[in-house]
Amino acid sequence: MKILVACEFSGIVRDAMIARGHDAISCDLLSTERPNSGPHHQGDVLELIKRQDFDMMVAHPPCQHLAVSGARWFKGKEREQEAAIEFAQMLWRAPIERIALENPISILSTHIRKPDQVIQPWQHGHGEVKATCLWLKGLPKLVPSNIVHGREARVHKMGPGPDRWKERSRTLQGIADAMADQWGNL
């Protein structure tokens, strides 16, 4: 299956798909953190979608202007928020049969629809709490793959710093593996 992992600089989901035999590429405006791993297109994902056909896309649109956790910062950033909503909608409407749009609890529930599923890292091998919404098109809900005990809000407690946004946005390996195992076999 030819898979696009949109808005992913980490390469975690891309590499999980490749490990299961798929032709996967990640795309982000940033370079990949794993340059010696799978293929990565640094540039505009919407242009890549126009030039290539994909069987599936797992998209992680930037949540800075979408997540309700940052609602107190929305005032005065209406243009940025509108652009973020429009970008997420364009990803959702891409001409790809199977799409998973991933974001924290956000205003996409109002502008696309309610998410099909809300998952937690502790359902996939990580003892953490971080509600992650999935909007699914042509894909089934993820089934918990490795429920673990312990519920730490590590991401929520993360202190300020220049790379905080990167740490908060990275997909955890257990979730990437569940996506690859469950969606890659369709």
N, C-alpha and C positions, 0 to 999 in steps of 0.2 A: 504494500500500500504506500502511496506517496503522501507524506504528511508534512504539513507546515506548522511549525510552532511559532506563532506570532508574538512579538513583543517579549522575547526571551533572550536575555544576554547571558544567563547562567549556563545554558546548554543542558540542564538537568532533564527536562522532559524530552528534548530531542535525543539525547544519548540513551534514555530508557527505551525509546521507540527503535532506535538503531540496534540496540542490544537484542531486540526481538525480531530482527531481520527486516525492518522497514526502511524505506528510502525516506529519511526525514531530514529536514533542514530547519534551522532556527533563523529568525529574522528580527533585528532590532536596530534602532538608530545607534546604539552602542556596539562596540566590538564584543565578541564573546569572551567569557572568562576561561573557556576551555579551547584555546586556539589549536591545540594538537588533537582535538577530538573530532566530532562530526562537523559537517558543513554549516556555515553561517553566512547569511547575507546581511551586510551592514548597510542599511538604507531603509527606504519607505516600503513597508509591507504591502500597501495598497498597489504600488507599482509592480511588485513581485507577483501579486495575485492576478494582475492583468496579463502578465507575460507567461505564466505557467499554470497548468492544471494540477489540482490537488484533490485527493480522495477524502482527506480529513484535515481539519485545522483545529488546533488547540490554541486559543488566543488569550493573552493576558494583558488587556489594555491597561495603560497606566491609570492608577486609581487616585492620584493626588487630588483631582478635582471631582471625584465621583464618590469616594467612600464616606459614609455617614460619620465615621470617626473624626473626620476633618470638617464637619459641617460648620463649626464655629469660624472657620476661615473662608467660607464661601462668599460672604459679603464683599463686594468690590471685585470679585473674580468671575463675574457672570460670563464674560467672553471666553475665558479659559474653560469654564465649566461647559458652556455650550459646545465648544470645539471638542472637548473630551467625550461628551455624549454623542456628538455626530460621528466621531471616529469609531466609537464602540458600535454604533448602529451600522456603519459601513462594513465593519468586520462581520457583524451578525448577518448582514444581507449578502455577503460574498457568495459567488456562484460555486459553492462547495457543498457536497451532499451531507457531510457529517461535520458539525461544528460544536465545539465546547468553548464557551466564553466564560472565563474565570475572573472573579473580582470579589473583594470583600463585600460585606453588606453595604449596598450603595444605592444611589438614586437611579441606577439602571432598572431597578424594579418598577419604577414609574415610567421610564422612557423606552423600555423594551417590553418587559413583562416581569412578573414575579419569577424568581429563579426556579428551575426544576428541582434543584437539590441544594442543600447546605451541608457541606462535609466538614469534618474536624481532623486535624493531624493525628489525634489519638486513635482514630478509626483505621489508621494506616501505618502504625508502628512508631509513632512519635508521641511522647507523653506531654503534649502541649494542647492548648486551647487557642484556636484561631479560626473563627467561622469563615468559611470560604464558600461563596455561592457559585453554582454552575448553571448556566443557561445552555440547554442541550438541544441540538437539532440533528436528528438521525442517529442519536447515540443513547444507550440506556444509562440509567443512573448508576453511579459507582456503588458497588457492594463493599462494605468494610472488609479489608483484607488482613488486618492484624490489629485487633483491638488491644490496647495496652492501658494499664492503670497509671494513675498519676496525671494530674491536670495542672500544668504550670502555664501561666500566661506569659511565656518568655518574650514573645514579640511585643506584647502590650507594655511590658515593663522595660523594654529596651530604652536606654538613655539616649540623649541627643548626641549627634555626631555627624560628620560629613557623609558617612556611608550608611547611615541608619535606614534610609529608604531602600537601599539595595538589599540589606539584610532582611527587611520586612517583606520585600517583594519576591524573594526566592521561593520556588516551589520545593517542598521537602521531598526527599528521595522516595519515601514510602508512597506518597501521593502520585508522583511521577510513575513509579512502578505499577501502581494500581491502574492508572490510565493506560499504560502500555499493555499490561496483561489483559485488561477487560475490554478496552476499545480496539486494540490492535488485532484482535482475533475475529472481528466482525466480517 
